[in-house]
């Protein structure tokens, strides 16, 4: 029994020790080893050998990858560290939840070849993590919970050209790559027109490799290590016109400041903010505020992927002499590096799954209310969203599924919040039905009819806003009214701000829709903007009434209910709140000598906001089919004005807003006339009174006429200035350079017109009611026009995934629109027959011919494009991962090396094996004993009555006989003592018999 227990004990100890050793083959080391390592800079050959050696020695927790090659064919190495190295493609959703939810983090260093401290810090960090994974609980936890990718050098060619001891860059310093290109100016700029061009075209091989890697992997947080200062710089790195000292605000500005501040505070010097020549409060700075960088990597990460990246400048001298500098820099940065990696575990994460099949939904959109920067779920439906502590409303949308929102989610500093979404599939595409279109078309026909009685009776069916007296609202009253409407109708409204004015007033926008928090695939978006000129105040008050008009009639009036259910309507009541406040302050002085004309027209910087948008450079259209002029995007915008002024904050905010949302149609409400004005506002001659025809001139005329005919008097064209049908081409009236409607048409998908609502810009409050009655029907009718023309989706024919950024080209019209993130598009057109082409880089274009469009209707089209190229897969150099595909061998290997249940199975098998061995040994021993007993039974005891008689058969005894004599004592039945010995010559026994004497 004791042998049995000992066997089990030793077998268990052996298997547990063996299993533990294959998981963590690391030897505990001290920090002094890292200091010894940092006694010199490591050039490419030595770096390559180090990484390969580490990868081989620590293959269970690390992996060496090459994501591409430099100009000089040097590998761009990435070193991956994690307690469970596994290809994402072979992770089973149901059995590896923790593995799937493990966020990916990356560090990139040495982007500029002569900025070298980051390169050595990355090598030291790799070594430190490898040495301390067993002995340091923090490091062990970090590798267990995080998938870490470290690129020591993005520019190996540049480093080899750099000179140790050079603190500043020059033409031969190695800053650029082998081709002399600054890699941190080589990424796509958010202000580039890349919708119809190759994202990777004319870029350096190092840049292309990084871009493809970022797009392939789903990183959550990233750091980019530079030199030349000691500061943490956060996005944006550039602004629209690259003006120095202009703050580049992202929607996640507060979060970025926090990320930068954490690194700075943990760095031994950075937080002082004055280590080098410049002073940075708290050791952080906005990139564009410091200096403008067009084509930077950190902006690319934020704009083109789910990754949040900060740039860290680590040293005043870019390439200092090694000496003791490297060990000092390790002391300065070690805690900051580790603390920054740990920030990847803040915010919210989870799965987005199909509620029926429970399979993950990739490509779902995660939108945080109030933050205009959505992120997408990745493979298996996993998502991560970095957030500061607070309460958030989070909405998820996916093509083919109903949107889902979870409200007031509490994000804390304690740990990342787990939040899953189970989406309900929609049986059909979410798009407006033909029945809805026909009904809405009938309603608009009533409002546009010449029968004033019919129109008046129809408008009586609507509920009027609950207002006792019509009056102007100052800024505080306006904000309170918007917040009141949002609180009163929370299910169909959402209130957000797109930026601030010069005097720090918020630029508020309210959304009215059945799904106000999200963009629904297939549903167009519309915007109204008023009060761009502060003294033109009628539009401001009409839109405030119109918001309540929509809300109060929803679910009570069929027209408005259908409209709100099928259009997402954004309303900005005032684009120039500063100007209005200046005008409002003197309203009591109207018609007196104290009144100052145009006091509130401009913003607080005395800039006319409707002259401050980027100019549209026009060129003659060479096509004979029409005489329209077209915008020339090859000529930079407004270079002639850049020396004198830059974009005003109100204009920048509206431009960003217009680019972020897929607006299809909009109107800009003014005052000073009663007319609907359509583009262009400028012409080739730059002279008033010359018609400037867009490529969509007939569509713009239709849109303008729609508003005019639905207006009580505008269609007559004789209110203030004479206009036929109450419409006019902008340049035909007077030229405006830098107007908002031209910029919208030229640089977005949005068709915008300008509507002049009143002859008097700031009329008496007593006249506001009549203006409301004249315009309320027209405001409704114009919104409805967003539904007409062609609409549809563009998909990848193989994956059936929607394609964003695909170009929709209507033959014969030199103005394209592009698909939004769900592959949906809308293209306003007048009635006719069209050929329509969808094209996207990397895909074969597809043309649909003879597409019929009728008045007040919409034609639905779907395009399926075939891919012609693919993003190259990165190659792994690790022997354990030469092929990253789902194979039976890889599954078995992963199970053996990484699954806890394997240890349990091994233990059970060891127990069973030990039992079998013990049973076998026991059986053999029993058999041997049994055999011996049988041999003893051959010599039977003799019974005799011979008394004191000694019989002996004498034989000559040989030496062998003496050796083979075996004596045994046994008691016979009658008490005689027998001595038995074997006879060497025969099988018979010689018997000595003694009788017990009395």
Secondary structure, 3 states (H helix, E strand, C coil): CHHHHHHHHHHHHHHHHHHHHHHCCCCCCCHHHHHHHCCCCCCHHHHHHHHHHHHHHCCCCEEEEEEEECCCCCEEEEEEECCCCCCHHHCCCCCCHHHHCCEEEEEEECCCCCCCHHHHHHHHHHHHHHHHCCCCHHHHHHHHHEEEEEECCCCHHHHHHCCCCCCCCCCCCCCCCCCCCCHHHCCCCCCCCCCCCCCCCCCCHHHHHHHHHHHHCCEEEEEEEECCEEEEEECCCCCCCCCCCCCCCCCCHHHHHHHHHHHHHHCCCHHHCCCCCCCCHHHEEEHHHHCCCCCCHHHHHHHHCCCEEEEEEEECCCCCCCCCHHHHHHHHHHHHHHHHHHHHHCCEEEEEEECCCCCECCCCEEEECCEEEEEECCHHHEEEECCCCEEEEEEEECCCECCEEEEEEEECCCCCEECCEEECECCCCCCCCHHHHHHHHHHHHHHCCCCHHHHHHHHCCCCCCCCCCCCCCCHHHHHHHHHHHHHHCCCCEEEEEEEECCCCCEEEEEEECCCCCCCCCCCCEEEEEECCCCCCCHHHHHHHHHHHHHHHHCCCCHHHHHHHHHCEEEEECCCCHHHHHHHHCCHHHCCCCCCCCCCCCCCCCCCCHHHCCCCCCEEECCCCCCCCEEECCCCCCCCCCCCCCCCCHHHHHHHHHHHHCCEEEEEEEECCEEEEEECCCCCCCCCCCCCCCCCCHHHHHHHHHHHHHHCCCHHHCCCCCCCHHHEEEHHHHCCCCCCHHHHHHHHCCCEEEEEEEECCCCCCHHHHHHHHHHHHHHHHHHHHHHHCEEEEEEEECCCCCECCCCEEEECCCCCCEECCCCCEEEECCCCEEEEEEEECCCEECEEEEEEEECCCCEEEEEEEEEECCCCCCCEECCHHHCCCCCCHHHHHHHHHHHCHHHHHHHHHHHHHHHHHHHHHHHHHHHHHHHHHHHHHCCCCCCCCCCCCCCCCCCCCCCHHHHHHCCCCEEECCCCCEEEEEECCCCCCEEEEEECCCC
